[in-house]
Amino acid sequence: MVLRKILHLDLDAFFCSVEELQNPSLRGRPFAVGGQPEERGVVAACSYAARRYGVRSAMPMGRALKLCPHLSVLSPRIGLYIEYSRQVMAQLCKVTPFVEQISIDEAFLDVTALPEVGENIARRLQATIRQTLDLPCSIGVATNKLVAKVATDVGKSRAVGVGPPNAILVVPPGQEAAFLAALPVQALWGVGPKTAANLAAIGIVTVGDLAARSEVELARRFGKLGYALWHWSRGIDDRSVVTSHRPKSVSKETTFPRDVVDEITLRSILHQLAAAVGRRLRRKQARGYTVTVKIRWPNFRTMTRQRTLRESTDEDEVIFQVAWSLFRENWSPGQPLRLIGVGVHRLEQVPRQLTLWDVAADVEKEEQLRRTMNDLRQRFGVDAVRFGSSLTKTGREVSEDNQEESGSVN
């Protein structure tokens, strides 16, 4: 049996690192990338100097400013981050064709076929990214994806100093279970706050505690997740590095800086969201069977409702009519809303050649969307509408941290 060599690479404070490249005076200063506090913005990323004050990703920006009053707040420049991410991934593909990008700033590499030991490959790759792009990164090396990812996280947590960790941590073959044993169960994929609380209730706090339980017991208590937890606690993970992904869903949503109660406005925005989802589906040559609507109230309570169709669709009007029906069933006139979204799930690939008529229709709908948004902003303020998409990590309330148990399907 050939032991695999898997690398997990994570760009350190990626958004902030890119901003420092554009403006070197930011180095060493506390700053954050994200939304403005008066617009209910959240911290998408923060510098290591800001972290010393307790500022963290996904934190409301208002709270971040209370912790660090002299914090500089920068608006995200998603296009710039995507371009740097593309350049990083191009460097990874020079090392091996087996690269799985899992977010804008993270990827797995399978370097089993290379003759060098994993640590040497990791150090050379880290140096290359620093020399060619001037970006810091941390790398975990192990025999599988799970342990490599955890190794990156542990390596970063052990780093000392005030700057990027630039960590490299290697877990030798055969030491996977021993490496994991002392870590909290939250270190494992799939163990978010709710699962961790359920495990703590039966005396399981560390990964070692989990490994001490029987597979039968865990399966009885947690079903399929129990089987997975039993294997993960022992450092067992046979998943391969996947070099391409087909989208499982397409969705688009918008957060309102100020709550919206007007039905005409909400209907118009929902219609535009449905049209945007339809365009994305057609460009991806995909159709979906399930339409979803997402609603968030001012108290952050969030509801998602769905309806499955007999036939798959990529038609804007079909998506809108189903979405509007679901929305009306779950919203009462006069109820203020913070966010609404539309999605299509259970996709199937339907290859077709886009015609000039298709392109012209999409251009017209884009123009219609622009006109509608301008009208809404004139009526309700320049920041009245902000869009987000679940297709990338850089959509809604962007965060560089992976949020376990978030319900993400992409």
C-alpha positions in Angstrom: 0.0 0.0 0.0 1.4 3.4 -1.0 1.3 6.0 1.7 -0.1 9.3 0.4 1.5 12.7 0.8 -1.2 15.3 1.1 -0.6 19.0 1.6 -3.1 21.5 2.9 -2.2 25.2 2.1 -3.9 28.1 3.8 -3.0 31.7 2.9 -2.4 33.6 6.1 -4.9 36.5 6.6 -5.3 36.5 2.8 -7.5 39.6 2.3 -5.3 41.6 4.7 -2.1 40.3 3.1 -3.3 41.5 -0.3 -4.3 44.9 1.1 -0.8 45.3 2.6 0.7 44.6 -0.8 -1.4 47.4 -2.2 -0.6 49.7 0.7 2.6 48.8 2.6 1.9 51.4 5.3 -0.8 49.0 6.6 1.8 46.5 7.8 1.9 46.2 11.5 -1.3 48.3 12.0 -4.6 47.0 13.3 -7.1 47.0 10.4 -10.0 44.9 9.1 -11.6 44.2 5.8 -15.4 44.1 5.8 -18.6 46.1 5.9 -19.1 49.4 7.6 -20.5 49.2 11.2 -23.4 51.5 10.4 -24.4 49.1 7.6 -24.3 46.0 10.0 -21.1 45.0 8.5 -19.0 42.1 9.7 -15.3 41.5 9.8 -14.3 39.5 6.7 -10.6 39.4 7.7 -8.4 41.2 10.2 -4.7 41.9 10.5 -2.6 40.1 13.1 -2.1 43.4 14.9 -6.0 43.7 15.2 -6.2 40.2 16.5 -4.1 41.2 19.5 -7.1 43.3 20.6 -9.5 40.4 20.3 -10.8 41.2 16.8 -11.8 38.1 14.8 -13.3 37.2 11.5 -17.1 37.0 11.3 -17.4 39.5 14.2 -19.8 42.4 13.8 -17.7 45.4 12.8 -19.3 47.5 15.5 -18.0 45.2 18.2 -14.5 45.1 16.5 -14.3 48.9 16.8 -15.3 48.8 20.5 -12.4 46.3 21.1 -10.0 48.4 19.0 -11.2 52.0 18.6 -8.3 52.9 16.3 -9.1 50.0 13.9 -9.0 51.0 10.2 -11.9 49.5 8.2 -11.3 48.7 4.5 -14.1 47.8 2.1 -13.5 44.3 0.4 -12.0 44.3 -3.1 -13.2 40.9 -4.1 -12.0 41.1 -7.7 -8.5 41.9 -6.5 -8.5 38.9 -4.0 -9.8 36.5 -6.7 -7.0 37.6 -9.1 -4.3 36.9 -6.4 -6.0 33.6 -5.5 -5.8 32.6 -9.2 -2.1 33.3 -9.3 -1.5 31.3 -6.1 -3.5 28.3 -7.6 -1.4 28.6 -10.8 1.7 28.2 -8.6 0.3 25.1 -7.0 -0.5 23.5 -10.3 3.1 23.8 -11.3 3.9 21.4 -8.4 1.2 18.8 -9.1 -1.9 18.5 -11.3 -3.7 17.1 -8.3 -4.9 20.4 -6.7 -8.3 20.8 -5.0 -9.2 24.4 -4.3 -11.7 24.5 -1.4 -12.0 28.2 -1.0 -10.5 31.5 -2.2 -7.5 31.0 0.1 -7.2 27.2 0.7 -6.3 24.2 -1.3 -5.2 20.5 -1.0 -2.4 19.0 -3.1 -1.7 15.4 -3.6 2.1 15.1 -4.1 2.3 11.3 -3.6 4.0 10.9 -7.0 6.8 13.3 -6.2 10.1 11.7 -4.9 10.8 14.3 -2.2 9.5 14.1 1.3 6.4 16.2 2.0 8.1 18.7 4.3 10.6 19.6 1.6 7.9 20.1 -0.9 5.9 22.3 1.5 8.9 24.5 2.3 9.8 25.0 -1.3 6.1 25.8 -2.1 5.9 28.3 0.8 9.1 30.0 -0.4 7.9 30.1 -4.0 4.6 31.8 -3.1 6.5 34.3 -0.9 9.1 35.1 -3.6 6.7 35.3 -6.6 3.6 36.9 -4.9 4.9 38.2 -1.6 2.1 36.3 0.2 2.5 34.4 3.5 1.0 30.9 3.8 0.8 28.0 6.2 0.9 24.3 5.2 0.0 21.0 6.9 1.5 17.8 5.7 0.0 14.3 6.4 -1.2 11.1 4.8 -4.8 12.3 4.3 -6.9 15.5 3.9 -8.4 15.5 7.3 -5.1 15.4 9.2 -3.3 17.8 6.8 -6.1 20.4 7.4 -5.9 20.0 11.1 -2.1 20.2 10.9 -2.3 23.6 9.2 -4.7 24.9 11.9 -2.5 23.6 14.8 0.7 24.9 13.1 -0.9 28.4 12.9 -2.1 28.3 16.5 1.4 27.4 17.7 3.1 30.2 15.8 4.7 33.0 17.9 5.3 36.6 17.1 3.1 39.4 15.8 3.1 38.7 12.1 1.7 35.9 9.8 2.5 32.4 11.2 4.1 31.1 8.0 3.7 27.7 9.7 4.6 24.2 8.4 3.6 21.2 10.5 4.2 17.6 9.4 2.3 14.6 10.9 4.4 11.5 10.2 2.7 8.4 8.9 1.4 6.3 11.7 1.2 9.2 14.1 -2.2 10.5 13.0 -4.3 9.3 16.0 -1.6 10.4 18.5 -1.4 13.9 16.9 -5.2 14.3 17.1 -5.8 12.8 20.6 -5.2 15.9 22.8 -7.0 18.3 20.5 -10.6 19.5 21.2 -13.3 17.7 19.2 -14.0 21.0 17.4 -10.7 20.5 15.6 -12.4 17.8 13.4 -14.4 18.7 10.3 -18.1 18.5 10.9 -17.9 19.2 14.6 -19.5 22.6 15.1 -20.8 24.1 18.4 -24.0 22.0 18.4 -22.2 18.7 17.8 -19.5 19.7 20.3 -22.1 20.4 23.0 -23.8 17.0 22.3 -20.5 15.2 22.6 -19.6 17.1 25.8 -22.9 16.1 27.3 -21.7 12.4 27.2 -18.2 13.2 28.4 -16.4 13.6 25.1 -14.2 16.8 25.0 -11.1 15.8 23.2 -10.5 13.8 20.0 -8.9 11.1 22.2 -12.1 10.9 24.2 -13.9 10.3 21.0 -11.5 7.6 19.9 -12.0 5.7 23.1 -15.7 5.2 22.4 -16.9 2.3 20.2 -18.1 2.7 16.7 -21.4 1.1 17.6 -22.1 3.5 20.4 -21.3 6.6 18.3 -23.4 5.3 15.4 -26.3 4.6 17.7 -26.1 8.2 19.1 -25.2 10.2 16.0 -26.2 8.0 13.0 -24.0 8.3 9.9 -22.1 11.2 11.6 -21.1 8.8 14.4 -19.4 6.4 11.9 -17.5 9.3 10.4 -16.5 10.6 13.9 -15.2 7.2 14.8 -12.9 7.1 11.8 -11.9 10.8 12.0 -10.9 10.4 15.6 -8.4 7.8 14.6 -7.0 9.9 11.8 -8.6 7.8 9.1 -9.7 9.6 5.9 -9.6 7.9 2.5 -11.0 10.8 0.5 -9.1 11.7 -2.6 -8.0 15.1 -3.8 -10.8 16.2 -6.2 -9.5 18.4 -9.1 -12.9 19.6 -10.3 -16.3 20.3 -8.7 -19.7 20.6 -10.3 -21.9 23.1 -8.5 -24.6 21.6 -6.4 -26.6 24.9 -6.2 -26.8 28.4 -7.4 -28.2 31.1 -5.1 -28.1 34.9 -4.7 -29.2 36.9 -1.7 -29.2 40.5 -0.5 -28.7 42.1 2.9 -30.4 45.4 3.7 -28.4 47.8 5.8 -31.8 49.1 7.0 -34.8 46.7 7.5 -37.3 46.7 4.6 -41.1 46.3 5.0 -42.4 47.5 1.7 -44.0 44.6 -0.3 -43.5 46.1 -3.7 -39.8 46.6 -3.0 -39.4 43.1 -1.7 -41.2 41.6 -4.7 -39.0 43.6 -7.1 -35.8 42.5 -5.4 -37.0 38.9 -5.3 -37.7 39.0 -9.0 -34.3 40.4 -9.7 -32.6 37.7 -7.6 -34.5 35.0 -9.4 -33.4 36.4 -12.7 -29.8 36.5 -11.6 -30.0 32.9 -10.5 -31.5 31.9 -13.8 -28.7 33.6 -15.7 -26.0 31.8 -13.6 -27.7 28.5 -14.3 -27.8 29.0 -18.1 -24.1 30.1 -18.1 -23.2 27.0 -16.2 -25.4 24.9 -18.6 -27.3 23.6 -15.6 -30.9 23.3 -14.4 -32.3 22.5 -11.0 -35.3 20.7 -9.4 -35.5 22.5 -6.1 -36.2 26.3 -5.5 -35.4 27.8 -2.2 -36.2 31.1 -0.5 -34.2 32.4 2.4 -35.6 35.0 4.8 -33.8 36.7 7.8 -35.5 38.9 10.3 -33.9 41.8 12.2 -33.3 39.5 15.2 -31.1 37.3 12.9 -33.6 34.4 13.0 -33.3 32.8 9.6 -35.7 30.7 7.7 -35.2 28.6 4.5 -38.1 27.1 2.6 -38.0 25.0 -0.5 -40.2 23.4 -3.1 -39.3 20.6 -5.6 -40.5 20.8 -9.2 -41.5 17.9 -11.4 -39.0 19.1 -14.1 -35.8 20.9 -13.7 -35.6 24.5 -14.8 -33.3 27.4 -15.5 -36.2 29.8 -16.4 -36.2 33.1 -14.5 -40.0 33.4 -14.4 -40.5 29.8 -13.1 -37.9 30.4 -10.4 -39.5 33.7 -9.4 -43.1 32.4 -9.3 -42.1 29.5 -7.0 -39.9 31.8 -4.9 -42.6 34.4 -4.5 -45.2 31.8 -3.5 -42.8 30.4 -0.8 -42.1 34.0 0.3 -45.7 34.9 0.6 -46.5 31.7 2.6 -43.9 32.7 5.2 -44.0 36.5 5.3 -46.8 38.7 6.6 -47.1 42.2 5.2 -45.5 44.7 7.4 -42.9 42.4 8.8 -39.5 44.0 8.6 -36.7 41.9 6.9 -33.0 42.1 7.0 -32.2 39.7 4.2 -33.9 37.7 1.4 -32.4 35.2 -1.0 -33.3 32.8 -3.8 -31.6 29.6 -4.7 -31.9 26.6 -7.0 -30.6 23.2 -5.9 -30.4 19.6 -7.1 -28.7 20.6 -10.3 -28.2 18.6 -13.5 -25.9 19.4 -16.4 -27.8 20.3 -19.6 -25.3 21.2 -22.2 -26.6 23.6 -24.8 -25.2 26.2 -27.1 -26.0 29.8 -26.1 -27.4 31.7 -29.1 -27.1 35.4 -29.8 -30.7 35.7 -28.6 -29.8 34.2 -25.3 -26.9 36.6 -24.9 -29.0 39.6 -25.9 -31.7 38.6 -23.4 -29.2 38.3 -20.6 -27.7 41.7 -21.4 -31.2 43.2 -21.3 -31.9 41.6 -18.0 -28.6 42.9 -16.6 -29.6 46.4 -17.7 -33.1 45.9 -16.2 -31.4 44.9 -12.9 -29.1 48.0 -13.0 -32.1 50.3 -13.6 -34.1 48.6 -10.7 -31.2 48.9 -8.3 -30.7 52.6 -9.2 -34.3 53.2 -8.6 -34.3 51.5 -5.2 -31.2 53.3 -4.1 -32.8 56.6 -5.1 -35.8 55.8 -3.0 -34.1 54.2 0.0 -30.5 55.4 0.0 -27.3 54.6 -1.9 -26.5 51.6 0.4 -30.1 50.2 0.4 -29.2 47.0 -1.5 -26.2 44.8 -1.4 -25.9 41.5 -3.2 -24.4 38.2 -2.1 -23.9 34.8 -3.7 -23.4 31.3 -2.1 -21.3 30.2 -5.1 -18.1 31.5 -3.6 -16.6 32.2 -0.3 -16.6 35.9 -1.1 -20.4 36.4 -1.2 -22.7 37.3 1.7 -20.9 38.5 4.8 -17.6 37.4 3.5 -15.4 35.6 6.0 -12.0 33.8 5.7 -13.0 31.4 8.4 -14.8 28.2 7.6 -18.1 28.1 9.4 -18.9 24.5 10.5 -22.6 23.4 10.4 -23.4 26.5 8.3 -25.5 24.6 5.8 -23.3 25.6 2.9 -23.9 23.3 -0.1 -21.2 24.6 -2.4 
